[in-house]
Amino acid sequence: MVAVPESHTGWTFITSHARVLAVIADNPNVRIRDIAARCRLTDRAVSRIIADLEQDGYLSHTRDGRTNTYRIEPDKVLRHPAEAGLSVASLLSLLVQDETDRTRKPVSQ
């Protein structure tokens, strides 16, 4: 399991919905508990976000025993008018990184 980032207070650029979607894009079989830990949310909040994303057609899941496998709809267009024409895939290309990039030390400015 990837180390959980430290907590943060104040505003951020990325919404919780985008964070949850990015974690699922990284691992379609991820557990809600692990999504919550990575996104610094409660299990309940993650469940509500997943329900939102499924209700609007951005995400679906299949159940195999106790495991959910999520499927993201990459061609679905983002909701806000300012992002008109941008797809989920374009958002995820900014948010999802290879594991090697994630563990690489940041470049000094």
N, C-alpha and C positions, 0 to 999 in steps of 0.2 A: 504494500500500500504506500502511496505517495505521502510524504510528510505534510501535515496540515499547516497551512500558513497561520501566522499569528493573527489575533483579532485586530480589528481596525475600527476606529470611531470617526465620525464625520461623513461627509458625502463622498461618493465614488462615481466614476464614469459609467460603469457597467451595471445594469439592473440584475436583480436576482434571477429573473427569468432567463436572461442571456447566460448567466453563470451556470445555471442548472443545465441548460441546453448544451453548453460547451463541455461540461463534465460527461454528459451522456454521449456526446460525439466522440469523446476520448475512449469511452468504454460502454458500448450498448447494453452490457449485462451488469452494470454497476448497481449496487444496492442503494436504496433510499438513505440508509444510515451513512453510507460512504459519501453520497452526494452532499448530504447535510454537513458532514465534517469538512469536506473540501470547500463548500460555499459559506461556511460559518452561519448556517441556518438550522432551525429545528427540523426534525423529521416531518412534523405536521406541516410546516411551511413548504417543504419540498413536495410533499404530497399534493398540496393545493396548487402549487406552480405546475406540477406535472398534469394535474386535472385541467388547468387553464390551457396549457399547450395542446393537450389532447382534444379538448372541446373545440378549439379553433383550428384543428387540423395540422398543427406543426409537428405533432408527435403521435405515435401509436405504440402499442406494446402487445406482445404475445406472452402468454404465461406457459412455462414448462416446469411443472412441479411447483417448487417454491421460488423459481427464478423468473424474473421478467427480462425480456429482451426488447429493448426500445428501438424504434425506427423513426428517424427524423426525415421529414419531407424537405429535401434540400432546395427544391424549386419554388416552394411556397414563398410569397412576397411578404416582406415585413409590414407591420400594421400601420405605423405612423406615416402621415402624409409627407413628412420631410425625407423619409427613406423610400419614397415611391419608386418602384421598379427594382429595388435591391432585394436579393433573395436571402434565405436563411444560409445557404452555402457561402455567400459572400461575407456574411457576418461571422460565420464559424471559421472562415479562412483567417480572420484577424484574431480570433480568440483561442483556437486550438493549436497547440504547438507539439512538435515531436518531443519525446521524453528527453532527448539529448539537448534540445534548446532550453527546456525548462530547468535542467540541472546545471546548465552552463552559468558561470559567474557573469554578473552584469558588467558591461563595459563602462569604465569611468568616463565622466564628462570632462 
